[in-house]
């Protein structure tokens, strides 16, 4: 029954309960023309009519209110379910007008991402941008190997496709503006009770559950709950290579690297684990820093064994630094005044020599030192990297000697020098403070200790007009930026903003 039909029937009921007496009164006046007819007011009937009219009005209001309630319910009905997955899994319920009706964290990581984000009632694109911003701030999308999965579930397939395309563009633009190299994956889904149940049981989104099913369809030996613990990045790479086996996962890889270094998780910071399941040798690359040095390891993706790795830079009590490799392969070069740099590069062999005709890191270093005409003992700020390129290993060797900075690329096959560059700086590396000293000077000025801060970065700017270090970190609710004089360790400039 429509609203109009309800109103018509109510009006008819009111007329029947209180009939119009005007015609009978006029007719009586005509029959007794010239005679005064007393018109006694019947208060009882009038009150009765008033009650009837009031009841009818109330009924009309209820009907109108009911219609408004129906319209409100329709406006608040869930038209689409949008899920955003990295490792945090977040689910947005959205109305037809693309307003967020609810934003639900599906795991503990997602709860942290949604803290202080009042998304209910906001436009979908605003909510998605806010979530991506929070993911970036928490470090989930700062790696070029990271990925975010956008899933759209909607009965209207055309609307689902439109939302998938618009959200993919929106998130891609946000990541580009943030200079993040993370990739964007997207999919549309049809409703599935089985998939929904699996997702709820494992505290993940339906979108991630669908990706897991894709991996399991390639290898039935894989388990749903095991795959649920992996990130979107790991799952997408696993599907890409045909799901050959169950990876050990980021946590196990990190634990293996820390154990190899003899370091506890509490003593390490800036711990990063990147999945490289689609590489020729599937592995996890693990990097971290401690009070004694900077470490990098490659961990076999399926066995958890250390493939290579060790300390890239070691810090000593006297302020000197040295490179040391795994497997007993020690790199050369203690420094005289102790400038160190934060060398981190995927594929660093840290002194290990590979099979298959590869000359190894030690040989590559000696070739670079000989070409530069420097001795190993005069080399400081040594950074090494091994990359697979054009079907061969290539070594990148960067170092300082005196006031000159050198950059070499050496063929791992035959030792050919593929690139050589050098730059003479205004100051000698022997006369400048270490990166750690610059870091400590900035922390002291801010009144913070190393354990109080995070997102710490120290960059050399030694070829600047005033050679200095750029030091950035966050702590105590603030974000700090410092310029520290490379010679004296004094603060040249600093800024702080509320984080």
N, C-alpha and C positions, 0 to 999 in steps of 0.2 A: 504493500500500500504506500502510495506516494504522500509527501507532505501536503500537497494540494488537496488530495482526497480526504485526508484526516481533517483538514480545516473545514471543508465543505460539510462533512458529517457533523462536526461539532456545532457549526452554525445552525444546521437543521435541528439539532437537539435543543439548542437554546430557544429557537422560535417555537418549537412544540411545547416547551415548558412554560413559556411566557408569551401567549398569542397576542397579536395586535388588536386592541379594543377600539381603535379610532372609528372604524366604519359603523359599528353598532351604536356608538355614542352620537355620531352625526345623524344617523337615521332616527334616533329618538328625538333629537332636536327638531327634525323636520315634521314629525307627527304632531308635536305639541308646540307649534309655533306661537310665540308671544307669551308663553308660560315660562316662568322662571323655574328651572329644574335645579334643585339643590345638588351640588357635586361634592358629596362627602368623600374625603380622602381615605382610602383604604390603606393604612400604614402597614398592616400585616402583609398584604399582597406585594407592596412596594419593597419591603425588606426581603421578601422571598425572591422577588425578581432580581434584586441587587445581589443576593447570594448566588443565584443562578448565573448571573452575568460574571461575577467574580470567579466562579468555578470554571466557567468557559474560558475566561482570560488566562486563568492559571493553566488550564489544559493546553491552550495555544502556546503559552510560554514554555511548557514542558516539551511540547512537540518541537517548537523552534529550537529549544535547548538541545533536544535530542538530535535534531538535524545538524546543529553546530558541533555537537559531540562527535557525530559521524564524520564530519569534515575534518575535525581536529585529529581524530583517530587515523583517518586516511593520510593526513599530512605527516603524522608521526609513524606511519607504517614503514617497516624495513623493506626497502626496494633492492638494495645491493649490500653485499658484505665484502669489504676490502681488507686484505691482509698484507702486511709488510713484514718481511722476514729477512734477517741477516743471521744473527743467532738469537737476539731478541725477537720475539714474535708478537706482533700487535694486530688486533682485529678491530676494524671500524665498521659499525652498522650505520648505514646511510639511507636517507629518505629519497623519494623520487626527485625532490628539488635539490638534491646533493648537499643536504645539511647532515652533519654528524649527530646521530642519535646517541651513540655511546662509543667509547674508546676503551678497549679491554686489553690489559697485559696478559699474555698467555704463559709467561714464565718470569722468573725472578729478575732476569736481565731487563725485560721489558718494563717491569715496575719502576726501575730506576730511570729508564728513558722517559716515561710518562710523568715523572714527578714534576709538579708545578706547571703542568700543561693542561689548562682547562679547555678541553677541545669540544665538549658537548655544546651543540648549537652553532658551531662555527661552520663555515663553508668547507667542503671537502678539500679543495686545493690548499686552503690556509692550514688545515690540520696536517696534511701530508708534508707541507713545507716545514712546519714546526717539528714534526717527528724526525724528518731527515736532518734538520739542524741539530737536534738533540743527539742523534746517532753520531753525527760528525764530532760534536763536542766530547762525546764519551769514547771517541777513538775507534768506532766500529767500521768506519768507511774511509779511513785515512790511508789505507794501503791500496796499491794499484791491483793487488790480487783479490781484494774484497769484492763482494757482490751483494746486491739487494734484490729480493724477489717480490714483485707486485702481483697479487692474485685477485681477480674480480669474479665473484659468484653472483649471478643474477639470472632470473627466469627469462628476462628479456635479453636475448642474445645480442641484438643490435646495440642496446644500451651498454651491455657488458663490454663489447668490442670498443665502443666509443670511449668508455671510461678507461679501459686498459691503455688505449693509445694516448689519451690526454694525460694520464698519470705518469706514463713512461716518459713523455716529453717534459712534464713538470719536474719530475725527480732528476732526469738527466741534466736539465738546465741548472737545478740547484747544486748538483755535484760539480758541474763545470764551473759555476761561479765560485765554489769553494775550493777550486783547483784540486779536486779529488779525482783519482784515476779509477775509482770503483766502477764496476759495470752494473747495468740495470737489466734484470731479467723480468719477463712478465708473462702472464697466462690468464685465460678465462676458464672458468670451471662451471660444470653443471652440478646440480644438487645430487649428493650421494650420501645416504644414511650410513653406509659402511665407512666411508672416508671420514665423515663427521665424527663417528664414534671413535675411530682410531686417533683422530686429531685430539679429541678431548681427553682420551686416556693417556696421551703422551704430552699433554700441555703444549701443543704446537698448533699452528693454524692449519686450515684445510688445504691452503696453498702449498705449504711445506709437505704435508702428508701426500699430496699428489706427486710432488717431486720425488719423494721417497718411493712411492709405488713405481715410478718410472725406473728408478735404480734397481728395484727388486725384480722388475719384469725382465731385466737383462741378466740377473743372477739370482736364482731362487734360493741360494744358500744364505743370502744376506738376511738379516733380521730387521724388523721394523723398529723395535726399540733401540737397537744399536745404531741404526742410521739416523734416528731422531736426535741423537746427541751431536751429530755433525752440523756444521754451519751450512748455509746456502751455498757458499763458495765451494766447500768440499763436495757437497752433493752434486752441484752442477758439473764440476770437473769429473766426478766419478761417473756420471751418466755419459759424459762426452767420450770417455775412454772405454766404455762398455762394462763398467762395474766388475772388474776382475776379482776383487777381494774386498774384505772389510778393512778400511784404514784404521790405524791405531788411534787417531784423533789428536787434536791440538794439545790437550792436557797431558796425554801420555808422552807426546813428542817433547814438550817442554820439560817434563820430569826427567826424561832420558838425558837431555842436554845439560840440565842442572846437575844431575848425578855425575855426568862425565867431567864436569868442571869442578866437582866437589863443593858445590855452592847450594845453600838452602834457598827456597823461594823467598823467604823473608829478607835475605841478604842481597837479592837481585832487584834491579829496577829497569824501567824501559824494556820490559820483556815483550817481545813480539814474535808471533808464530805465524808464518805464511805457508799455506798449503800449496804444494807444487805437484799435484797428483798427475797432471797432464805432461810432465816433463819426461825426458827420455829415461831417467832414473827417478821414479816417483818418490818424493820425499817431503818432509816438512823442514823449512828453514827457520831456525831459532836464533834470535839475537837478544842479548841482554848485557847489562852493565853491573859491575860490582865496585866496591871500594878499591879493588886491586887491579881491575882492568875491564876490557870490553871483549865479549865472547860471541862467536858465531859457530853454529853447528848445522849440519845436514843430517836429518834422522830418516831412516828408511820408512816409507809410508805404511808398509804392511808388516814389518818385523819389529820396528822400534829400535833397530840397531843404529849406532852412530856410523855414518858413512865417512864423514870427515869433519874437522873442526878443531877449535881450540881458542886460545886468547889471541885476538887481533892486536891488542895493545895491553901492555902490563904497566901498572903504576907502581913505583917503588917509593919507599919512605924518603929517599933523597931527592925525589922529584924527577927521576929519570924514567924513561920509557923504553920498552923494547917490544918487538914482535916475537911471539913464540907460537909454534905450530903443534898440531897433534901428532901422535905417534912418535914422539921424541925428536921430531924435526924442528930444530930451533932456528929462528930467523935472527939475523944479525942486528947490531946497532944499538948500543946504549948511548944516551944523549949526554951532552955536557951540561946543558942548562935545563933540559927537561921539557921542551914543548911537545905536547901530544895532541893528536887530532882524533876526532871520533870517526874512524873509518868503518863504515858498514856497507858491505856490498854482497849481494847474493852470489853464491858460487865461490867465495873465498876459500882457497885450499889450505890456507894457514900452514903451509910447509909440507903437506902430503903430496906424494908423487903418484900419479895415476898410471894405470897400465895402458897398453895399446900405443906405445911409441911417444907418449907425452913426455916432454923434457922435464916437467916438474917445476914447482915454484922456485926452488933454490937456484936452479940453472937459469931461469928467467931473470931472477934478481941479479945474478952475477953478470949476465949479458948487459943489463941496463946500467949497472954501476961502472962496468968497464967502458961502455960507450960514453958515459958522462965524465969519465976520467976522475972518479972519486973512489975512495976506499969505503968498505963496508962500515968501518968504525966511525966515519965522519957523517954517516947517514942518520937523519932524524925524521920524525913525522912520516914514517914509512907506512904506506897503505897498499894492499895488494888485492887483486880481484881476479877470479878465473871465470870466463864466460864461454859458452858453447856458441860459436858463430861460423857460418859458412862451412859446416861440416867438420870443424876442428875446434880445439881448445885454444883460447887466447888469454894471455896474462896481461893485466894492467898493473903497472908498477909506478907508484907516485911516491916521491920523497923530496926532502930538502937536504942541501949541503951548503953550509955557509949562508949566504943571502940569496941563493938560487933555488928555485923550485923546479923539479923535473917531473915529466909525465911521459911514460913509455907504454907502448903496446907491443907485446912479444908473441910471436907464433908459438903455440905449444907443440907443434909438429916438428919444426926444425930450428927454432930459435931466431927466425928472421925478425928484424925490427920493423914492425908495421907502422908505428908512429913514434915520433920523438918531439917533445915540446919542452921549452925551458923558459923561465921567467925570473928576471933579477929583481928583487925587492929592495926597497929603500933601507931596510934594516936586515941585519943578520939574524937568523933564527936563534943563534947563541945568545943574543942580547935581549930576547923577549921572554916574558913570563909564560908559563904553561897555561893550557886551556883550563886545567883544574884550578890554578891560582886565580885566573880571571873569574871562573865560576864562584869560587869562595869569596872573592872580593864583592861580587854582586850580592851574594847571600848575606854577607855580613852587613852590607849597607841596608838591606831590606829587613834585617833583624830576624832572619829565618835560618834554620838548619837544613841540611840536605834531606833529612827525613821528613821535613815539613812541606816539601814542594813536589810537583809533578810536571810533566810535559817540559822537562828541562832540555834546552838546546844551547849549544855553544858553537858559534861559527867564527872562523878566522876572517878578518878583513885586513890582512897585512900589507896589501898593495894599495890601500887607501892612503890619502894624503897624510892622515894621522893614523898609523897602524893601530888597530884595536881589535877587540873581540866583541861580537854581538852575543849577549846572553839573555835568553828568554825563559821564563818559568811561570808557574801558577802556584799560589799558596795563600792560605788565610783569607780566601774569598777575593783575592786580587790577582791581576795579571800584570807581570812585570817585564819591562824591556830595558836592558842596560847596554851602554857602550863603555868598555873597560880598556884603558890605555894599555897597549901591548908591551910597553917598556916599563912603566912605573906601577901598573896595576891600579891606578886611580880611576875614579868614576868620571868619565867625560860627559855623560848624559844619561838620564834615566826617565822613564815614564811608568806610571801605574794606573790601571783602570780597574773598576769593579768587574769581577768575573761573573 
